[in-house]
Amino acid sequence: MKHANVSVFVPHAGCPHQCSFCDQRAISGAQAAPDGAAVAALCARAEKELAQKGRTAQIAFFGGSFTAVPRAYMIELLEAARPFLGRGVFTGVRISTRPDCIDDETLDTLARYGVTAVELGAQSMDDTVLSKNGRGHTAADTNRASALVRAHGLELGLQMMTGLYGANGASDLMSARLIAALMPATVRVYPTLVLEGTRLAALWRAGLYRPQTHQEAAALGARLLEFFETRGMRVIRMGLQAQPSLAGHLLAGPYHPAFRELCEGALMYERAERLLSERPPGRYRLHVAPKSVSKLCGHGTHPAQRLRAEGYDIKIRPNADVRGLDVKVEDV
């Protein structure tokens, strides 16, 4: 049975800060905060559709700092969702919030209303980067909140951003190592985008901020994907979900509707290049999983083209015996 999220966006609700990169309306596509009736109606529609397809889902409150909204409003939304739990389709509730908006009492309340997973917007574990981007919390807040979430028996998710103002590849990799040390079950990785109306847009226009290129973001994303997944942490999203509202707000940055596939292709390129570099010049077959052929052979100047441009005479072959993003090399 397939699993998904039914997302309820609470745009910017509860967030006490205006981060340099943030425009929640553009990111989520939502214009107004939902009330309990809207949540119940959404869940009812989704429950019917999912049941017909034989799928399960979590009800996910995303978009703002869920635990920082007025407590009565938070409970209104949770109460609207709670009747749909335990009926065979919805397995629990997932929320996202800031690391400095979590405490024992809040976690007790969340668990009481069926919340099973808490995602924390760590974004970076470098305090200088956090300060430069107006996050209003520190890495220590993320450490403390992560420990509390795990102590309450809830699934921990952590979100990080790459290419933030003041960050570089080294600081992003350091953040990844510190995030992994907190043992999250899930991770989301978002490259920083420049959106109209944000402080980052002003910095970009002034020449004080340079966003990552697509190639830089995909190469770093590939390293992070491999890093987290080899440690048993599921990377459940890479890059912002496609939203029509982004079109009129996006100024710069490595946005791609299939950003994860770019990262997976970059990871396969690194693996293939590593294997080929150990061999003499010649002709080779690269065996990859059938579902991964497009990752190696798609999206513009794709990884296979890069390998050929570097002098490797290669043919790509789908092979059902190869798993995931692995690559096997055969002499021709």
matplotlib code that plots the C-alpha trace (Angstrom):
import matplotlib.pyplot as plt

x = [0.0, 1.4, 1.9, 1.7, 1.0, -2.1, -0.7, -2.4, -0.5, -0.6, 1.4, 3.8, 1.4, 3.0, 6.5, 8.0, 10.7, 11.1, 14.0, 16.1, 14.8, 11.2, 8.0, 5.6, 2.8, 5.1, 6.5, 3.2, 0.8, -1.5, -3.0, -5.0, -4.6, -7.2, -9.7, -10.9, -13.8, -11.4, -9.1, -12.1, -13.3, -9.8, -9.4, -12.8, -12.1, -8.7, -9.9, -12.4, -9.9, -7.1, -9.4, -10.5, -6.8, -5.8, -3.4, -2.6, -1.4, -0.4, -2.2, 0.6, 0.5, 3.3, 4.1, 4.5, 5.7, 2.8, 3.5, 4.0, 0.5, -2.0, -2.7, -6.4, -5.9, -3.4, -5.9, -8.7, -6.8, -5.7, -9.3, -10.5, -8.1, -8.4, -11.7, -10.1, -7.4, -7.6, -10.2, -7.7, -6.5, -4.8, -2.0, -1.1, -0.4, 2.9, 3.8, 6.7, 7.9, 10.9, 13.4, 12.8, 9.1, 9.1, 8.9, 7.6, 4.1, 3.7, 4.8, 2.4, -0.4, 0.7, 0.8, -2.6, -4.1, -2.5, 0.7, 3.3, 6.1, 7.6, 9.9, 12.2, 13.4, 17.1, 18.2, 21.8, 23.9, 26.2, 25.2, 26.8, 24.8, 21.6, 22.2, 22.9, 19.7, 17.6, 16.5, 16.3, 17.4, 20.7, 22.1, 21.8, 18.0, 17.9, 19.9, 17.6, 14.4, 15.5, 16.3, 12.8, 11.0, 12.8, 12.3, 8.5, 8.6, 7.7, 9.4, 12.0, 12.5, 15.0, 15.1, 18.2, 18.9, 22.0, 23.6, 22.2, 23.6, 26.9, 27.2, 29.5, 29.9, 32.1, 29.6, 26.7, 28.6, 29.3, 25.6, 24.8, 27.2, 25.7, 22.1, 22.9, 24.3, 20.8, 19.5, 16.5, 14.3, 13.8, 15.6, 14.5, 17.1, 16.2, 18.6, 18.2, 16.1, 15.9, 12.2, 10.8, 10.1, 12.6, 15.7, 17.7, 16.4, 17.8, 21.2, 21.2, 20.3, 23.1, 25.6, 26.1, 24.6, 25.3, 23.0, 24.2, 24.2, 22.1, 25.3, 26.6, 23.4, 22.9, 26.5, 26.2, 22.7, 24.2, 26.7, 24.0, 21.7, 24.4, 25.5, 22.1, 20.8, 23.9, 23.2, 19.7, 18.0, 15.3, 15.6, 12.0, 12.3, 15.0, 14.0, 10.8, 7.7, 6.5, 3.9, 2.4, 2.8, 6.6, 6.6, 6.0, 8.2, 11.4, 14.3, 17.3, 18.6, 18.8, 15.0, 14.1, 10.8, 12.7, 15.6, 15.9, 16.4, 19.2, 20.9, 20.4, 21.9, 24.8, 25.3, 25.3, 27.8, 30.2, 29.9, 30.4, 33.3, 35.0, 34.7, 35.9, 38.8, 40.3, 40.2, 42.3, 40.8, 38.3, 34.7, 32.4, 28.9, 27.3, 24.6, 22.0, 18.6, 15.8, 14.1, 17.4, 18.3, 16.6, 18.6, 21.8, 20.5, 18.1, 17.9, 19.9, 23.7, 23.1, 25.6, 26.1, 27.0, 29.5, 31.2, 31.5, 32.8, 35.5, 36.6, 34.8, 33.2, 30.1, 26.8, 24.0, 22.2, 19.2, 19.8, 17.2, 19.9, 21.3, 19.6, 18.7, 21.4, 24.2, 26.3, 28.2, 30.9, 31.5, 34.3, 33.1]
y = [0.0, 3.4, 6.2, 9.9, 13.2, 15.2, 18.7, 21.5, 24.8, 27.3, 30.1, 32.0, 31.4, 31.7, 32.5, 35.2, 36.1, 37.1, 35.1, 36.4, 33.9, 33.5, 34.2, 31.5, 32.5, 31.9, 28.7, 27.1, 28.7, 29.4, 32.8, 32.5, 30.4, 27.6, 27.1, 23.8, 23.5, 23.8, 21.1, 18.7, 19.2, 18.6, 15.4, 14.1, 14.6, 13.1, 10.1, 9.1, 9.4, 7.6, 4.8, 4.2, 3.9, 1.7, 4.2, 5.5, 9.0, 11.3, 14.6, 17.2, 20.7, 22.6, 26.1, 28.0, 27.4, 25.2, 25.2, 29.0, 29.8, 30.8, 27.6, 27.7, 27.8, 25.0, 22.8, 23.8, 22.4, 19.3, 18.6, 18.9, 16.3, 13.9, 12.2, 11.0, 9.1, 5.3, 4.7, 2.9, 5.7, 8.3, 6.9, 10.0, 13.7, 15.3, 18.9, 21.3, 24.0, 26.0, 24.4, 27.2, 26.6, 23.1, 22.2, 19.3, 20.7, 21.4, 17.9, 16.3, 18.3, 17.2, 13.6, 13.8, 14.9, 12.2, 13.8, 11.1, 13.1, 16.5, 18.2, 20.9, 23.7, 23.6, 25.0, 25.3, 24.2, 27.2, 30.0, 32.6, 31.6, 31.4, 34.9, 36.4, 35.0, 36.2, 32.8, 33.9, 30.5, 28.7, 25.2, 24.6, 25.1, 22.4, 20.0, 20.6, 20.3, 17.2, 15.5, 16.4, 15.1, 11.8, 11.6, 11.9, 8.9, 11.0, 10.6, 13.3, 15.0, 17.7, 20.2, 21.9, 24.5, 24.7, 27.9, 30.2, 33.8, 33.5, 29.7, 27.7, 24.1, 23.4, 24.9, 23.0, 19.7, 20.5, 21.2, 17.8, 16.0, 17.7, 17.0, 13.4, 13.2, 14.0, 10.8, 12.1, 9.5, 11.8, 14.7, 17.4, 19.3, 22.6, 24.7, 28.4, 30.4, 34.2, 35.2, 38.7, 40.7, 39.0, 40.5, 38.0, 39.6, 42.9, 41.3, 39.6, 42.8, 44.6, 41.9, 40.8, 37.3, 34.7, 31.8, 28.3, 27.3, 24.2, 22.2, 23.3, 22.6, 19.2, 18.2, 19.1, 17.6, 14.3, 14.2, 14.9, 12.3, 9.7, 10.9, 10.7, 7.6, 5.5, 6.3, 5.0, 8.5, 8.8, 11.9, 12.6, 15.8, 17.6, 21.0, 22.9, 21.3, 22.8, 25.6, 28.0, 30.8, 30.5, 31.7, 35.3, 35.4, 33.5, 35.7, 33.5, 30.2, 26.5, 25.8, 22.7, 20.8, 17.6, 18.7, 15.3, 13.6, 16.1, 15.1, 11.4, 11.8, 13.7, 11.0, 8.3, 10.4, 10.5, 6.8, 6.0, 8.5, 6.9, 3.4, 4.5, 6.4, 3.2, 1.6, 2.3, 4.1, 1.9, 1.1, 0.3, -0.6, 1.1, -1.1, 0.7, 0.0, 0.3, 3.1, 5.0, 5.2, 8.6, 10.0, 9.3, 10.2, 13.1, 16.8, 18.9, 18.3, 15.0, 12.9, 10.4, 13.3, 14.7, 11.3, 11.1, 14.6, 13.5, 10.8, 7.8, 5.6, 4.3, 2.7, 2.7, -0.6, -1.1, -4.1, -5.4, -6.9, -3.4, -1.6, 2.0, 4.5, 1.9, 1.7, -1.3, -1.1, -3.8, -3.9, -4.1]
z = [0.0, -1.1, 1.5, 1.0, 2.8, 2.6, 3.2, 4.9, 4.4, 7.2, 5.4, 7.8, 10.6, 14.0, 12.7, 14.9, 12.4, 8.8, 7.5, 4.6, 2.1, 3.2, 1.2, 2.4, 0.0, -3.0, -1.5, -0.6, -3.0, -0.1, 0.5, 3.7, 6.8, 6.9, 9.7, 11.2, 8.8, 5.8, 7.3, 7.9, 4.3, 2.9, 5.0, 4.0, 0.3, 0.6, 2.6, 0.0, -2.9, -1.0, 0.1, -3.6, -4.5, -1.6, -0.2, 3.2, 4.2, 7.0, 7.6, 7.4, 8.6, 6.8, 5.7, 9.0, 12.5, 13.6, 17.3, 17.5, 16.3, 19.1, 21.1, 20.5, 16.7, 16.8, 18.7, 16.4, 13.4, 15.3, 16.5, 12.9, 11.8, 14.7, 13.8, 10.6, 12.4, 13.0, 10.2, 7.9, 5.7, 7.8, 10.0, 11.9, 11.8, 10.8, 11.6, 10.9, 13.2, 14.4, 16.8, 19.3, 19.4, 21.0, 24.7, 26.8, 27.3, 23.5, 22.6, 25.1, 23.4, 20.0, 20.9, 22.5, 19.2, 17.1, 16.0, 15.1, 13.5, 14.1, 11.5, 12.7, 10.3, 11.3, 7.9, 9.1, 12.1, 11.7, 14.1, 12.0, 9.0, 11.1, 12.4, 8.9, 7.6, 10.5, 11.7, 15.4, 16.7, 17.2, 16.5, 20.3, 19.9, 17.2, 19.4, 22.4, 20.4, 18.5, 21.8, 23.2, 20.1, 20.3, 24.1, 23.5, 21.1, 18.0, 14.7, 14.2, 10.8, 10.1, 7.3, 6.0, 3.3, 1.1, -0.3, 2.3, 2.6, 4.4, 3.8, 1.6, 0.6, 3.7, 6.1, 4.5, 4.8, 8.5, 9.0, 7.4, 9.7, 12.8, 11.6, 11.1, 14.6, 15.9, 14.3, 12.4, 10.7, 7.8, 6.2, 3.6, 1.6, 0.0, -2.1, -1.4, -3.9, -4.3, -4.1, -4.9, -1.8, 0.5, 2.1, 0.1, -3.1, -2.0, -1.2, -4.6, -6.4, -4.5, -5.6, -2.0, -2.5, -5.2, -5.3, -6.2, -9.9, -10.8, -11.2, -7.8, -6.0, -7.7, -6.9, -3.3, -3.2, -4.5, -1.7, 0.9, -0.5, -0.3, 3.1, 4.8, 3.1, 3.8, 7.5, 7.3, 7.1, 4.5, 2.3, 1.7, -0.4, -2.3, -3.6, -3.4, -4.8, -8.1, -7.5, -10.0, -7.5, -7.8, -11.4, -10.5, -7.5, -8.4, -9.3, -9.1, -7.7, -8.6, -8.9, -10.9, -10.8, -10.7, -8.5, -6.7, -10.1, -10.9, -7.6, -8.2, -11.7, -10.2, -7.7, -10.4, -12.4, -9.5, -9.0, -12.7, -13.0, -9.9, -11.4, -14.9, -13.6, -12.3, -15.8, -18.9, -21.9, -23.8, -24.4, -21.5, -20.7, -17.7, -16.1, -14.1, -12.7, -15.4, -13.4, -13.1, -16.8, -17.1, -14.2, -16.1, -19.5, -19.0, -18.1, -20.6, -20.3, -18.6, -16.7, -19.5, -21.9, -19.3, -19.1, -22.9, -23.0, -20.6, -23.1, -21.9, -24.7, -22.9, -23.5, -20.9, -20.3, -18.0, -15.8, -13.4, -11.1, -10.3, -7.4, -6.8, -8.0, -8.2, -11.4, -12.6, -15.3, -17.9, -20.5, -24.1]

ax = plt.figure().add_subplot(projection="3d")
ax.plot(x, y, z, "-o")
ax.set_aspect("equal")
plt.show()
